[in-house]
Amino acid sequence: TLARGLRPGGPALAWLAALAGPRRDFTVDPAALATLRAELDAWQRDAAGGPVRASFRLVEPAPDEVTEPILATRPAPAGTVPPAVDPTDPDSAEGGLVGAEPIEGGPVGGGRWRLEFGLQAADEPGLHVDAGQVWRAPQTLGGLAGRTASPQETLLAELGRASRLWPDLDAALRTAAPEAMELDVEGAHRFLSEGAPVLHAAGFGVLLPSWWQRPSARIGARLRARSRTAPGTVAGADAGVGLDALVDYRWEVALGDQPLSAEELAALAEMKTPLVRLRGRWVELDPGRLAAGLRLLRSAGELTVADLLRLGLADGEDTGALPVLEVTADGALGDLLAGAVERRLTPLDPPPGFQGTLRPYQRRGLAWLAFLRSLGLGGVLADDMGLGKTVQLLALLAGDPPDAGPTLLVCPMSLVGNWQREAARFTPGLRVHVHHGAERARGSEFTTAAHSADLVLTTYSVAARDAVDLAGIDWHRVVVDEAQAIKNASTRQAEAVRALPARQRVAVTGTPVENRLADLWSIMQFANPGLLGPAATFRKRFAEPIERHGDAEAAERLRRITGPFVLRRLKTDSSIISDLPEKLEMEVLCNLTAEQAALYRVVVDDMLARIESSDGIERRGLVLATMTRLKQVCNHPAQLLRDGSPLEGRSGKLARLTEILEEVLAAGERALLFTQYAEFGAMLRGHLSARFGREVLFLHGGLGKAERDAMVQRFQSADGPPLFVLSLKAGGTGLTLTAANHVVHVDRWWNPAVEDQATDRAFRIGQRRRVQVRKFVCAGTVEEKVAALIADKRSLAERVVGTGEQWITELSTGQLRELFALEAGAVVE
């Protein structure tokens, strides 16, 4: 420790404040600085070992040295003899642990434990020598011989270092040649729970009995739940458990797989020993867990399905001081808690009202959706783009009974026509009503129209504006397509959609988490309100540990609790689907022209000059605006200048794009060109049309629904135009454009999920050719430097972890200069 330096006014406190605070220096007198240096040296010496380290192995007593207690689950009749228990056979007794009092013949949990010392190679733990051999034959150390000149001195020094971390070792060091130390049961437990973690963290070798890490070595709780639906009854169309439904429950307390009664727990508590050997196994008797177990056994009652699922799926919640080992339920709830529901369910054939063929994985998806419907629970259908989420939803709708009531489907405006066409194609019997446009029905007229339909289609903007009308309908189901539209929980449209009453909710998205785990919370809050708890609790338990600290355990807990309600299959998995061609992705490095480079430097210099006098929101806004301007320069000087000047010969990206498109057109193929800037898309459309003498389509957010639908239909037709420029935001989701087998991202959107969705306009079911995806990056610019970020972020997104783009605004001025600076080799002319 830094005991002397940590006294009030001591140097260690000033040093720690400098390490953690904004000031990086501190002032102390020379004597205090010498004290701090000496104590830090000693601390470092204790914390760091050499190439050979001490090892500690805890050996438990032999079975014949230990007297085991015999506990009875029921009082034995007078004069009867308890059944014999074979201590080596965990299954030799029926009905759990039996007897109520320790048998005579020795102290319960007795026997002597032994902590054996040794030496071990730090980089090769398999090279190990017992302390006895070190003292008796130091010249025969085998593989350790060349790693230490004096093994006996090394052993003593290592044991001394360990004793400063774990003072219980001092007793062993009183002998000249320590080989081991004897421990009673309390000392053994102290080493297991306190000493071993400290020594292991300091780099010592620690070998513990294997049972210590097993859940069966500790007392835990099991929750048994039973739904209130009478067995054998048939559920009606409106049936379903629902998150708010109540189930009856009771707690069991168990040691490993053996349930314990209150009498048995009380008898174990009376033993006053931290470790006891029961039925051939050592177990830990923690007084807090024993007391918590007694409290749980006295409790029973009812809880909601949401609470039951949280307990059963979070796996790590504590009830008092007792971990929940298992949660079980009857019927469909039990299947849900068992995990991997989609794989366990029998694939469901589409109903007669569905005209089409579902692939095997789509039939499993339909079974999963129908399973959740039977429970009254919602889900997130998050299949990869192109795997046919639309047809799975339509097959589900086609199976609804006639009196089920209408389904409301909310989607972006660009997808309303797509849903209309797909419903007419696959479920012609469904009555579809489109609630959109200035002439849409309102009030009682809308109520009549909704109740006369099986499927009501509307957009997110209309859902927000007509929230009162929509909330007045008792919807059988509410579906949100492209559910990332409600990822921001506080937006008006997200709040409006969440407020809609429905017996089932389904969110459809190719990317359930794009930037932040808060997005996942918002989507899950729509699908299953309350399952992930309040937003603040979710942030504390999951978002902050995962996003800030990379907490793998928290990420795994989140996957467990959301897993049953999120179905995501990837089209790159050959076990899912085999009729998609390969997708070839490549990064295309483009050089800047001299004009671009000059403009680039002007933008950077202007930012660096202004940033010194700005802070807070103003500074962040300046950094984000600079990023936008630099990306515009990389596209074309005319985009930044907005002067209407000609495009030819002034942009490296445009030159490379022209070359690629010449090859595409020569081969008789077609291409999609994505840009995040609508104004640049318009420039490209005019330039490329004049350059190649061919019609070039341009889809952007300013187009109406009819124009978009007609444009998509023209491009997909056999004699349609070969080039299609799309604004990333307007054309990046929902459209099927399989006539193209080339995709070019002219500029980069710094979000892998958005780029992948755009690419998937062409790489989806129905595509018969290999799809080539090119992503343009200007060499030596901020674009190339951020390319590495995109690769990193993709791997984070796959772990259900993501970060936003705001990180750049928090960089220091020096870091910004390094990120934005134009590197050598950017210009080649």
N, C-alpha and C positions, 0 to 999 in steps of 0.2 A: 504494500500500500504506500501511498504518499502521505503518511500520517502527519509528519512534522510540517510538510509544505501545505497541508490542507487546513492548518489552524487559521483562525480569522486574521486576515491581513498577510497570510503566507503567500509565497510565490506561486504555488500550484493553482490557487483560485484565479489569480491574474492570468496565468498561462491557459487555463481552461476557458476563461472568458474570451481570450484572444483567438482560441481555436474555433469557438462556436459563434462568436459575435461578429459584428461588422468591422471592428478595429482589429488589425492584424499584428499589432505590436503592443508591448506592455513594458512597464518600467519597474525594476526592483534593484535593491542594493547588491553589490558583488557577493557578499556573504550568503544572502538568500538565494542568489542565482547558483552558487556553488552547491548549496543544499539541494536545490531542485535537480541539478544535474546528477548529483550522487544518487538521489532517490529514483530518478528516471533510469539510470544505468542499472540499479538493482532490480527495478521493475522489469526492465527489458531482459535482464539475465534470467529472471524467473519465467518469463513468457516464451523465450526462444531456446530451443534445444539444438544439439549438434546432429551429426550424421548417425549417431547411435543414441537411442533413447531408452529410458527405463520402461519396463512393462509390468502390468499388474493383472494377475489372474485370480478371480475369486472362485474358490472351490467349496461347494456345499458339503455338509456332513454326509457320511454314508447312511443309507436307509436304516441300517440296524442300530445307528446311534440315536435315532429320532423316535420319540413316542408320538403317534398321531392321535388326535381327538376323534371320538366317534360321536356323531350327533344324530338325533332321531327326528324324522319328519313328523312322526306321530308318537305319542306316549306308548311305550310297549306295555302289553298286559303284564300284570304281576306274575313273576316266575318264569317269564320267557327270556330267552337268550337272544341278544341282537345278532343279526346275520353277520357271518364272517366277511371281512373286506380284504381283498388281495391288494396290498399297496402298490403293486406294479401294474395293476389292471384298472384303468379308469372306469371301465364299464362293468365291474364285477358286482356292484351294488345296484339295487333297484330303487327308484323313487328318490334319488338324490342322497345327500349326506344324512347319516342316521345316528341317534343317541342324543341326549341333552346335556350330559356332563362329561368333562374329560375323564378318560379312564385312568385308573391308577397305574403306577409303574414308572413314573418319571415325569419331568416337566414337559408340558406341551411345547412343541417346537424346539426342543433341546438339541444338543449336539454342538460341536465346535466347528466354526467356519475357519477357513484358512485363506489368507491373501498372500499369494506367492509372487516373488519378485523375479525379474529377469532383465536381459538386454535384448534390444530389437533394432534392426536396421530401419531408420526412419523412412527411407524410400522403398524398402522391400520388406514389409512386415512379416513375410514368411521366414526370413532369417532371424531365428530366435534362439536364445540360450538361457537356460535356467540359472538363477543366482548361485545355486549349489555348484554347478560346473564352473562358474566364474571364479569361485573361491578355491575349489579343489583342483581344477585342471585348467587354468587360464590359457595354457598354450594350445588347447584343443577346441578352439571356438569356431572352427569351420569357416563359413562365409563371413563372419564378423571379424576375423583375424586382421584383415587389412584395413579395417575401418577405424580402429582405435588402438593406440600404442599401449595404453595401460587400462585394460578392461576393468580391473578392480577399482582403480581410482575413478573411472568413468561411472561405474555403478554407484559408488558412494556419492559422487557429485550429483548424479541424477536423482538419487533418493533424497538428498538434501534439498535439491530444487523442488521436488515434489512435496516435501514436508512443509515447505513454506506456504504452499498452496493448500495442503491438507494436513493440519497439525496432528491428526490422529496417528500419523506415521512416525512421530517422534519416538514412541516407545520402541519401535523396531530398531531405530538407529543407535540405541544404547549398547548394542552388541557390536563386537569388532567385525563380524562377517555376517551381516543380515541376509537371510534367505527368504523369510516369510514372517508373517505375524498371525497369531491366533485371534479370532474375533468371536464374541458371543453374538446372539441373534440380533441384539440391538445395534452392535457395532457393524454387523454385516448389512443391516438395513440402512444404517447411516452411510456406509460406503456406497451402496447401490443408488441411493436417492440423492446424495450430496457429493460425496468424494469422487465417484466415477465421472460424473459430468464435468466437474472442475478439471480433473486431470486430463480427460480426453480433449477438452477445449484447449488445454495448454500444450497439446501435442504428444502426450504420453500414450503408450499403447495400453489399452484397457480391454480385457476379455471377461465378459460377464456370462452367467448362465443364460441359456437361450430363453428360458421361460419368462425372464424378467421383462422382455419387450412385448410379450403376448397379452392381449386383452383378457385371456382366461386366467391370468395371474391376479386379477383385480375384480372387485365387486362392481357390477354395473347394473343398469336398469333396462328392462324390456317393457315396451308398451304394447298391449293387446287391444285392438279396437274392433268394434262390430257395428256395422251400419244398421239403421233402424228399419230398413225394408224387410218385410217378412220373407223368409226363405220360400222359394217356389212361386212367388207372385210374378206376374208379367208386367213389365214397365210399359206405360203408355207413351204416346208421342212426346208429351211434355215432361216425362220423367227425367230424372237426373239428380245426382247427389248435389253438386254445386259446392263452391268453396265455403258458403255460409251455413251449409247443412250441419246438423249435429250428429255425432257418433258417440256411442257409449265406449268407455275405455276403463281399463284397470292396469295397474302397474305390477310387474314381477321384478323381484330382485334376484340376481343370479351371480354365481361364481363360475365363470366359464360357461359351460352349457348346463349347469346344475341350478335349478331354482331353489331359493332359500325361503323358509318361513320366518315369521317374526320371531318365533322362539329360537330358531337356529341363529338368527342374527344376534339376538341378545346373548346367547351362549358364546358366540365368537367374540363379542365385545368384552365379555367377562374374562377372556384369556389374557388380556393386557399384554399382548405380544405383537410386534409389527409384522412378523413372518411366521407362517405355520405351514406344516406339511399336511395336506389333506388328500386322501385317496391317491397317494403316489405323486402328488404335485405340490410344489411350493406355491403359496399364494400370499399376497400382501393384505394385511388387515389394517386398513386406514380408519382411525376412529371417526373422522368426519364422514367418510363414505358409509360406515356402518350406521351412524346416526341418521344420515340422509335416507338410507335404505329403509329404516324403521318408519320414518315419516311418510315415505312414498307408499309403503304397504298399507298405511291407514287411509290413503286417498284413493278415490275413484269418482266417477261421474261422467260428465260429458264435455266434449270440446269440438271445435269446428273442424271441418275437413282441411281448411287452410292451415290451422295450427298442427293438425296431424301430419300433413305433408311436410311442413317446415321441420318438425321433429324428426320425421323419418328420412328426409332427404338431405338435410344439412349435415348430419352425421358429425357431431362434434359439439352439439349443444350440451350444456350441463344442466341437470335438474338438481338444484342445490349443489352438492359436491359430488354428484353421481353422474358419470357419463352415460348417455343413452346408447346401449349396444345394438338395439334392434327395435324396429317398429313394424308390427304386422297388422294386417287387417283382412277381413273376409272379402270375397267377391272381386269385383273389378278394381276396387281401391287397393287390394292386396297385389294384384297384377301390376298396378302402377308403381307401387313401392318397391316391387321386386326388380325394376329396372329393365332396360333394353326392350321396352314394350313393343316397338315396331317389329323387332325380330321375332318376338314370341307369338305375335298374333297371326292367325291364319289369313293369308291374302284374301281380299274380298273381291268377288266378281262384281263388275258394274251392274247397276240395276237395269231393268228392261227399258227405261226411258232414256238411257244413254246410248247414243249411236256412234260407236267407235270401239277401238281395241285399246286396252290398257296394258302396258308392259308389266312384268312381274313386280318391279320396284314401285310402280304406280299403284298396283293393286294393294301392296303393303301400305302405301301411303293412305289409300282410301280406307283401309281397315283401321289405321291409326286415327284418322279423323273421325270415323264412326265410333270408335272406342271412346274417345274423349267426349263426343256428343252424348253417349250413353251415360257418362258420369256428370254431364252438365258442366264440363270443364273446357277451357279454351286452349288454343295451341298456336304455335308459330311454325308455319310451313316454310322452311328456309332452304329448300332444295336449290342447288346451283342453277344459274340461268340456263334455260334451254331444256330442263328436264321435265317440263310439262306440268307446272303447278296449276295452270288454268284448267286443264282437263281433269285433274284430280278433284278440284273444287267443284267443277260442274257435275262430275259423277256423284259427289256427295249430295249436291242439291237435288239431283235427279232421284235420289233414294228417299227424299223426305216424303212422309205421308201427306195426302191431300189437305188435311186439316192442320198441318204444322204451322202455317203462317208464313209471311214473306221473309225473305233474306235481303238485307241491305248490303250492297257492295260499294265501298268508297274507294276511288282510285284517282290518279291524275287525269286531267282532261284528255291527254293524248291516248289514254288506254280505253276510254269509254267505247269507242268504235270497235276496238279489238275484242272487248268482252261481248258486245252485241253480235259480232260475226261468229265468234267461237260458240256462243250459246245457241245461235241459229243452226250451226253446223253439227254440234254434238248433242244438244238437248233441245230439239225443235219443239218438244211439248211444253217447255217452260214458258210461262207468260212473263215477258220482260218489259219493264217500264223504265224509261230513261228520265231521270229527274234533273234536268239541266237546261240552261238557256233562259232568256228573258221571258219566254212565254210559258214557263213551267207551272205546273199546278201548285196551288197553295191552299192552306186551310182545309176545309172539309172536302174540297175537290181533290186535294192530295191524299187525304185519308182514304177516300173511296178508291183512288187509283192504286194506292199501296196495297190495300186489302184485296184488290182484284188481281194482283200480280204475285208471281212466285219469286221473282228477282227484281229488285229495284236498284238501278245503277245511278250513282251520283258522284260528284267530284268533291275533293277536300274543301275547296273554297265555298261551294254551295252548302256542304254539310255545316260549315261554320255559320254561314248567313241564315240558313233555314233550321237552326238547331232546335227551335221550339216545335216546329212542325214534325221534324224527324223524331224528337223525343216523345211525341204523342202516340207513336205506333208501338205496339207490343211485338217487337221483332223476334222471329224465331232464331235468327242468327245475324250477326254483323261481321262482315269481312272487310278488312282493309288491305288493299293491294298496294305494292310498293310502300310497305309500312314504315320505311325510313322517313316518310313524310311526317310521322308523328313522333320522331325520335326526340324532339325537343318538347319535353312534357309541359312546358309552360305556355306554349303557343295556343292561340285561340282555337285553331282547328284540332289540335291534339286534345284539348279539354272538351271540345264539343263532341268528338268521336267517343271519348271515354265515357261521356255522360249518357250515351244512348243505351236504353234498356234492351237486353237480349238474353236469350237462354243459352246461347253459345257465341263465343267470339273467336275469330280466326284471323291472325295477322299473316300476310303473305309477303315475303321479302327474300331476295337473294343474299342479302348481307344483314343479318340481325344486329351486328355491331359494326359501325363504320369507324367512328372516331373515339367514342368514350363509352365506358360501361354504363354511364347514365342513360345512353341511348337504349341499351338493353333493358334497363329498368322501365323506361317509358313504354316500350313496346310490350313488355311482359305485364305492366300495370294495366294496359288495355286488355290483353288476352285473359289474364287471371288476376283481377284486382286484389292487392293485398298479399299475394304470395311471397313477394320479396320484401315485404315490410315497407314502412315509410321510407321516403327518399333519403332522409338524413341517416337513418339506421343503415340502409343499404350502402350509402357512401362510406360510413365508418367501418362496416364489417367487410365490404368487398372492394369497392372502387379505390379507396385510398391504399389499402395494403397491396392490391394487385398492380395498380398503375404507378404508384410511387415507389414501391419497394419490391416489385416482382415476386410477391408472395405466392409460391406455387401451391401451397396448401389451401389458401383462400380461393385461388382459381379453381382448384379441384372441387372444393365445397360448392362453389357457384355452379360448376358444370353439373354436379349431382342434383342440385335443387331445380335447375332449369331443364336438365336433360330430358325428363319424361314429357316435357311440353314443347320441345323444339325438335323438329325433324329436319335434318340437313343431310342430303346425299350429294356427292360431287360427281360431275360427269366425267372427270378424269379417272375415276375409279372403274376399272374394267369389270369388276364384279357387279356394278350397278347397270351399266349400259355399254354396249359395244358398237352401236351404229353411228357414233360420232367420229369424224376424222380427227387427226392430230391437229393441235393448234401450235404453230411455231411463232414464238415471240422473240423479237430482236430489238436491240437498242441501236438507233442510227445516229451517229455523231455527225453533226453539221458544223461547219466553220462559219464565223461571222465575216461579213464584208468589212472593209475599212470604215465605211460609213456607220455600220452597226457598232463597231468597236468604239468609235469616237463618241457616239451617243451613249453607249453603255457607260463609259468612263465619266461622262458629264453627269449622268444620273447618280452614280455612286458618289462622286465628289460632292454633289449638291446635298445628298443625304447626310454625309459625314460632317459637312459644314453646319447643317441645321440641327443635327441630333445633339450636339454638345449643349445647346441652350434649351433643350426640351426634356420633359420627363413625363412619367405616368401615361395617361391615355393619349396625350399628344405624341409622345415618343412611340408608343405602340402603333398608333395610326400612321405615323411617318414611315415606320419600317414596313408595314403591310403595303402602303402605297408604293414604296420603292420596289418591293418585290413585283408588284403588278407591272410597273413601268419597265422593269428589266425584262420581264417575260414578253412584253410587247415589243421591246427592241429586238429580242431574239427572234420573234416572228418576222417583223418587217419594220423598217423605219417609218413607213407611211402610217402604220397603225398607231405609233406613238405621236407622230406629228399631226395626224388627221388633216393633212393638207391636200388630199385628193390626187397626189402625184402618182405617176405610173409605177408599177411594181417590178418590172423586168430588170434583172441584173443587180438588184440591191440587197438581196437576202440569201444567205446560204441555205436556209431551210427551203425556200421557194425553189431554188435551183435543184436541190436534191429531190424535192417532191415532183418536180417536172420530169426528172429522169426516171423515177420509179413509175410514174403514171404512163409514160411513153411505153414502158415494157408491159404494163398491165393492159393497156388498150391494144397493143400489138398482138397480145395473146388472146384477145377477145374476152377478157375477164372484166370484173367490176370491183369498185373500191368504195369504202366508206371513209370519209375524212372528218375526224372530230377535232373541234377547237372549242375552248371554253369561252371564246370572245365572239359574240354575234357579229360585231362590226368587222372582225377579220374574216369571219365566214362569208360575209357579203363580198369582201374584196376578193377572196379566193374564187367564189362562184363566177364573178365577172372576168377575172384574169384567166382562169382555166378554160372557161367557155370560149374566150377569144383565142387562146393559145392552141386549143385542140379542135376547134370548130365543131364541138359537140355540146349537147345540152347538159348542163350541170344542175342538179336539184339542190335546194338549200332549205333545210328544216330548222326553224328557230322558234323561240317562245312566243313570238308575235303572231304566229299563224293560228287561225281558227281550227276547230276540230275537223270540219269537212275538208279543208285544204290539206291538213296533215294526212287524213285517211286517203285522199286521192293521190297524194305524193307517194305514200308508201306502196299503194297498189300499183302505181305506174312503175316504180323501181323494181318491184317483184315480178312484173310481167315479162314475158319472153323477149320483147323488143324494147324494154325500158332503157332509160339513159344509163350510161356506164358509171357515172360518178355522182356521188351523193355527199354533199357537205352537210354536217350536222352540228348544231350547237350542243355541247356536251350535256348541259342541263336539260334541254328540251328533248333531245333524241337519245339520251344515254340509257333510258329504261323503257321496258314494256313493248318495244317494237320488234317485229320479226323481219329481218332484212337478209335472209339467207341467199339472195341472189348474188351477194358480194362474197368473195373469198379473200379479199385483201382489206385490212383495216389499218389506217394510219392515224396515230395520235400526233397531230401537227404540233400542238403544245401540250405540256404536261399539267395534269391536275394532280396536286400532291396528295392524293388519296387513292391507294390501290383498289379499294372496293369500287369507287366510282369508275375508274378506268376499266376494271374488269367487267363491270356491268355494260359499259359502252361496247367493249369488244364482243360481248355476248349477243349483240344484235345479229352478228353473222355466225358466231360459233354456237349453234344450238341445233336442236332436233330438226331434221329436214335438210341440213347441210350435207352435201355429198362430196365435197372437195376439201383438201387440206387448206386450212385458214392460216394466212400469214399476217402477223401483227407486227407493225413497225412503230416504234415510239421514238420520236425525234427529240434530240437533246443537243444543245449548242455546247461545243467543247470549250472548256476553260471558263465557263460561266456558272452562275448560281444554279442553273438547271442540272449541270453535270454533278455538282456537289450534292444536290438534293436527291439525285438518283439513288445513292446509297441509302438515304433515309427511307425511300419508298420500299426498297427491298427489306429493310429492317422492319418497317411498319407492317408489311404483309405478313411476316412471321408472327408479329404481335397480334394482329387481327385474328389469325388462326388459333391463338391461345385465348380468345375472347378478351383480349387486352388491346387497347389502342390509345393513341395520343392525338391531340389536335395539332393545328399548325401554329398555335400561339407561341410555341417554344422559341421560335426565331425572334419574337419581339422581346424576349427576356434576355437575349444575349448581350454581353458587354459590347462597348463600341469597338474594342479590339477584335472581338470574335466576329462582329458584323463585317468589319473591314476584311477579315480573312475569308468569310463566306461569300461576300459580294465581289471581291476583287477579281479583275480579269486576269487570267493566268496566261503565261506564255503558250503559244501554239493555238490560241483561239482564232487568230486571223491567218488565213493562207491565201495569198493573192499574188 
